Amino acid sequence: MSQIFHRSANTLSKVSLFGALSLVGGLILLAMVLGRSSYVTRAQEYVEQPIQFSHLHHVLDDGIDCRYCHTSVESSSFAGIPPTKTCMNCHTQLFATEPILEPVRASFRNNTPLHWTRVHDLPDFVYFNHSIHVKKGIGCESCHGRVDEMPLMMQQNSLQMEWCVGCHRAPENFVRPRSEITTMGYRPSVPQSVLGPRLVKEYGIRSLTSCSTCHR
């Protein structure tokens, strides 16, 4: 009986199988890379706001503490967006007639809020509490980055689960004294390998990695 398949069929089948597996593997790798890219996470992208508010100017130049504007960060799950009155505490005197600040003045004059665009927006199925992180010694910079170097606000980190879990698994690498929570560019006076474990014990920090910690 004559041979049904040509001798090259074995080679072609092996090449086809290898090609198919490579294609599937490549697609999976592409999906993983894309899922971590700024295109998906929106990290490292400046967000347009109704006012060109510069954290660099207010934090670095003027030395305003984060808690002056984000008043509930130590007591609530939300850091809070400052009302227009907070802006006008200074701007009734400083740059009081600058055209760029007219939306702020109009908001205060008409008692209508400014509609800021949220920069760090976690999904609804993720529970995050600012106050507990502050009380446990996690600095603003750890999540929000060097806001004192941002002329416009952007999301510094991916905010993906693996990024959060990285801190939850080893909090000793990130914890700092509570007095340094809002310090930008903080550098510990002793090695973090020494300070971190000490603060973890002092603040009663646990390595919480169960799903229910964040997904409630």
Stockholm file with secondary structure:
# STOCKHOLM 1.0

chainA/1-216         MSQIFHRSANTLSKVSLFGALSLVGGLILLAMVLGRSSYVTRAQEYVEQPIQFSHLHHVLDDGIDCRYCHTSVESSSFAGIPPTKTCMNCHTQLFATEPILEPVRASFRNNTPLHWTRVHDLPDFVYFNHSIHVKKGIGCESCHGRVDEMPLMMQQNSLQMEWCVGCHRAPENFVRPRSEITTMGYRPSVPQSVLGPRLVKEYGIRSLTSCSTCHR
#=GR chainA/1-216 SS CCCSSCTHHHHHHHHHHHHHHHHHHHHHHHHHHHHTSHHHHCTTCBCCCSSCCCHIIIIIITCCCHHHHSTTTTTSSSCCCCCHHHHHHHHTTTTTTCGGGHHHHHHHHHTCCCCCCCSSCCCTTCCCCHHHHHHTTCCHHHHHCCGGGCSSCBCCSCCCHHHHHHHHHCGGGTCCCGGGTTCTTCCCSSCHHHHHHHHHHHTTCCCCCSGGGTCC
#=GC SS_cons         CCCSSCTHHHHHHHHHHHHHHHHHHHHHHHHHHHHTSHHHHCTTCBCCCSSCCCHIIIIIITCCCHHHHSTTTTTSSSCCCCCHHHHHHHHTTTTTTCGGGHHHHHHHHHTCCCCCCCSSCCCTTCCCCHHHHHHTTCCHHHHHCCGGGCSSCBCCSCCCHHHHHHHHHCGGGTCCCGGGTTCTTCCCSSCHHHHHHHHHHHTTCCCCCSGGGTCC
//
